[in-house]
Amino acid sequence: MKLLFKLISLLLITAIATVGFLAWYQYQRFQETPLAVTPENALFEIKPGSNIRQVAKQLVDKKLIENELLFFAHARITDKAAQIKAGEYQLEAGMLPDEVLQKFVSGQVLQYQLTILEGKTFRDILVDIRKHPNIEQTLGNADGQTIMRELGAPEGMSPEGWFYPDTYSFPRKTSDVAFLQRSYKAMQTYLQTAWEGREPHPHIKTPYEALILASIVEKETGLPEERPLVAKVFLNRLEKGMLLQTDPTVIYGMGDKYDGNIRKTDLQTDTPYNTYTRAGLTPTPIATPSKAAIDAVMHPAGNPNVLYFVATTPGGASHFSETLDEHNQAVRQYIINRNKIKEQQP
């Protein structure tokens, strides 16, 4: 009887050892076997609130692994089961189970991008945001001031000019409010930093006035090296009580009436943004200014007397003048150059 008992015990121990060895062997093979990643299943999303069991089942359902229990066990053994983060992940061929689990724990979610371009209006920015397939739309048709309230801006603030131009990366389902909040804070931060290091000017009393002028500078030239001189022209005009007389402000004030051409009647038609009929700065910015345009307003060129500028050729560099006679001569030369270019075109 004792011998039988010993034999049964030995068999049980052997069976347990065999099962344990097989389980260990399977686990080792599992860890050393890359996931079956294909172009069709490489995109993997962990939904908010998912637990490790659900994630393991998703991996099986997408034919990335064969045994969900082994993935679950590995996550438990490594104490990573409770550390996985929701989001969208890009898996790569050759990844091992532990590498995938580590990716889920790290939160290295797939990033999408949207660029806010300098010189664009807030309306343009909204169009781009609303077209982006990976931005969650929550604002509907809210107007600019409503949107600014959502961002925590002072009551009645116009959104124009307040969004820092840059390329932003973000995970899928980022809300439109979250995207705008990030850009808005970036502009606030940069504007304040630039303001604190500025060269003071008696006619630019607040950071917002600097932002307004920077937007005008942005629309008047696309050449970075010209911006400090363009800023100086407008600052000199403000000092002398001259009208700014800049076409981009007129165009902005025309809104949807602008058809690509600006006429003499447009320059004479008064709007809050017509700097041919109204003195001083416009009520708000007219576009998104670049860092270079903001810097130009804070640190304008040293030339003390420039009051005019005109392009030397269409789209080319500008000629800056101190007197109206010199400016008119430069305008005549611009017209001659423009006509020559037209004659050379087929």
Secondary structure, DSSP 8 states (H G I E B T S, - for coil): -HHHHHHHHHHHHHHHHHHHHHHHHHHHHHHHS-----TTT-EEEE-TT--HHHHHHHHHHTTS-S-HHHHHHHHHHTT-GGG---EEEE--TT--HHHHHHHHHHT---EEEEE--TT--HHHHHHHHHH-TTEE---TT--HHHHHHHTT--TT---TT-S--SEEEEETTEEHHHHHHHHHHHHHHHHHHHHHT---BTTB-SHHHHHHHHHHHHHH---GGGHHHHHHHHHHHHHHT-----HHHHHHHHGGG--S---HHHHHS--TT-TTTS-SS-SS-SS---HHHHHHHHS--S-S---EEEESSTTS-EEEESSHHHHHHHHHHHHHHHHHHHHH--
